[in-house]
Amino acid sequence: MFIEHLPPESHTMTALRNGLTPEQITAQADKGEPEKAPWSQQEQLLAAAVDAIRRMEWTLICLNTDKKSKRPDPPEPMRRPGAGPRKKKAQLTEKSADRLLQLLQGGAA
């Protein structure tokens, strides 16, 4: 098939990659074959370098921020083919915290 030989950065390959459903992304990630991903090894290495620079910048900001100040959230890694966006962590609300405390103290479920 001619499409398979297009460069990963081509419009067609980008459209195909961006059109994947979450189920297809999960299936690709489960296969664990990055060499068959729509990105070349060079692109994967570049993405890893960008992620490392973002983490170093975040670390530097955190080290130079007052302890009483709110620190920024850690950077999101670049999205790679076969990997969905990172899921947000659930926030503990005051109501949930009260309920958890009640359960830990022997309250009825």
Secondary structure, DSSP 8 states (H G I E B T S, - for coil): --GGGS-TTSHHHHHHHHT--HHHHHHHHHHT-GGGSSS-HHHHHHHHHHHHHHHHHHHHHHHTS-TTS-----------TT-----------HHHHHHHHHHHTT---
